[in-house]
Structure formats: structure tokens, C-alpha cells
Amino acid sequence: MKDYPDKMTPEQVRTFRNDVLSIVSQIPRGRVTTYGLIATLAGWPSHSRMVGRTLRYTPEAALLPCHRVVNKEGRTAPGWLHQRPLLEDEGVHFKPNGHVDMARHLWEP
């Protein structure tokens, strides 16, 4: 990863990336989780933005259910117009404000 002043060693960056990808691969259909929860599960709770960048810039992430990752309020990724339809196809419900109904769909392993 680049442009992160978070004092991770290259090995820690690789481990973090692998952990993030592993966690995302486990999110069940019809459920969502948050960038922050993934960062916490990967051992770096203050690195939620790095989770997003990992998913965006790691080619293998395209094969994972990245659409199941939202922010803590249930907002989808800005500019990703296909994320909501993908979630709706899995039965994920949205509140009137356009956020995922986190009470119904949050996955916490």
C-alpha cells in the first residue's frame, strides 16, 4: 500500500491486506459489515480507511463480495452505483435515508 503514514512495516501491510481479503470473503450473502469492523478484526482498529483502499487497489478483491462492506452508518461507497443493486439482489433492506438497515443486516463474526 502507498501513502499511509501509519507506521506499518511492509510485512504488516501484507498481513493486513491478507486479513482484510480473508474477512471480506467470509461475509455471508444478505449481510454487510463495516470498514471499521474489518480493521478491528485485522488488528488495526484505527485503519478503516486503509480497508477501503485495500479493497479498491488490490486486484484480487474484485473476486470478493466487496459490495457487502459499508460504512458504520450503512452508507454505500460514494460513486459506486452498482453497490446498492447488488445488495438489494441479496435481500438487503435500505432505510428511507438510503442507508442499509444495519439492525437487520450487520454481520459481526
Wavefront OBJ file of the C-alpha trace (Angstrom):
o trace
v 0.000 0.000 0.000
v 1.150 3.517 -0.564
v 0.596 6.918 1.052
v -0.077 5.592 4.560
v 1.812 7.276 7.356
v 0.581 4.648 9.795
v 3.930 3.163 10.700
v 3.196 -0.324 9.423
v 6.142 -2.334 8.258
v 5.908 -3.853 4.781
v 5.226 -7.229 6.401
v 2.412 -5.747 8.489
v 0.919 -4.206 5.353
v 0.950 -7.600 3.615
v -0.590 -9.285 6.649
v -3.236 -6.573 6.942
v -4.120 -6.915 3.245
v -4.411 -10.680 3.508
v -6.515 -10.422 6.671
v -8.848 -7.875 5.062
v -9.348 -10.062 1.998
v -9.967 -13.120 4.174
v -12.552 -11.317 6.305
v -14.388 -9.913 3.278
v -14.503 -13.368 1.696
v -16.468 -14.614 4.723
v -19.283 -12.029 4.697
v -22.459 -14.020 4.075
v -24.918 -13.233 1.321
v -27.588 -10.802 2.518
v -25.358 -9.365 5.251
v -22.974 -6.414 5.429
v -20.123 -5.361 7.650
v -18.208 -2.127 8.113
v -14.771 -0.887 7.194
v -14.111 -0.229 10.875
v -15.111 -3.702 11.997
v -12.872 -5.243 9.360
v -9.961 -3.052 10.503
v -10.580 -4.101 14.105
v -10.739 -7.781 13.199
v -7.482 -7.368 11.271
v -5.836 -5.956 14.398
v -5.625 -2.297 13.345
v -8.828 -0.657 14.670
v -7.910 2.855 13.555
v -7.324 1.829 9.933
v -10.809 1.717 8.428
v -9.762 3.933 5.526
v -6.955 1.549 4.758
v -9.548 -1.222 4.483
v -11.324 0.762 1.782
v -8.130 1.431 -0.097
v -7.078 -2.182 0.206
v -10.346 -3.266 -1.395
v -10.091 -0.635 -4.088
v -6.471 -1.175 -5.085
v -5.949 -4.918 -4.624
v -6.761 -6.722 -7.876
v -7.850 -9.944 -6.150
v -10.528 -8.003 -4.260
v -12.574 -7.876 -7.467
v -13.322 -11.572 -6.923
v -14.697 -10.965 -3.411
v -18.075 -9.692 -2.179
v -16.723 -6.174 -1.565
v -20.202 -4.781 -2.150
v -21.063 -6.136 1.318
v -18.789 -3.574 3.007
v -20.384 -0.264 4.032
v -19.556 2.476 6.491
v -20.702 2.363 10.125
v -23.895 4.238 9.290
v -24.784 1.859 6.487
v -23.855 4.192 3.646
v -22.615 2.631 0.449
v -19.378 3.685 -1.244
v -19.652 7.065 -2.957
v -19.583 6.797 -6.716
v -20.214 3.023 -6.790
v -23.623 2.985 -8.428
v -23.840 -0.815 -8.599
v -23.324 -1.468 -4.889
v -26.916 -0.856 -3.811
v -28.475 -3.023 -6.568
v -26.047 -5.834 -5.719
v -27.087 -5.674 -2.063
v -30.787 -5.438 -2.905
v -30.441 -8.545 -5.105
v -29.245 -10.347 -1.962
v -32.247 -9.184 0.065
v -30.544 -6.354 1.944
v -33.056 -3.702 3.005
v -32.428 0.021 2.922
v -33.958 2.664 5.151
v -35.706 5.719 3.672
v -32.482 7.734 4.039
v -30.743 5.323 1.624
v -28.609 3.604 4.257
v -28.504 -0.150 4.811
v -30.710 -1.285 7.680
v -27.782 -2.206 9.891
v -30.005 -3.598 12.665
v -31.205 -6.276 10.240
v -28.142 -6.942 8.128
v -24.951 -6.280 10.114
v -22.594 -9.261 10.188
v -20.285 -9.455 13.180
v -18.295 -12.679 13.165
l 1 2 3 4 5 6 7 8 9 10 11 12 13 14 15 16 17 18 19 20 21 22 23 24 25 26 27 28 29 30 31 32 33 34 35 36 37 38 39 40 41 42 43 44 45 46 47 48 49 50 51 52 53 54 55 56 57 58 59 60 61 62 63 64 65 66 67 68 69 70 71 72 73 74 75 76 77 78 79 80 81 82 83 84 85 86 87 88 89 90 91 92 93 94 95 96 97 98 99 100 101 102 103 104 105 106 107 108 109
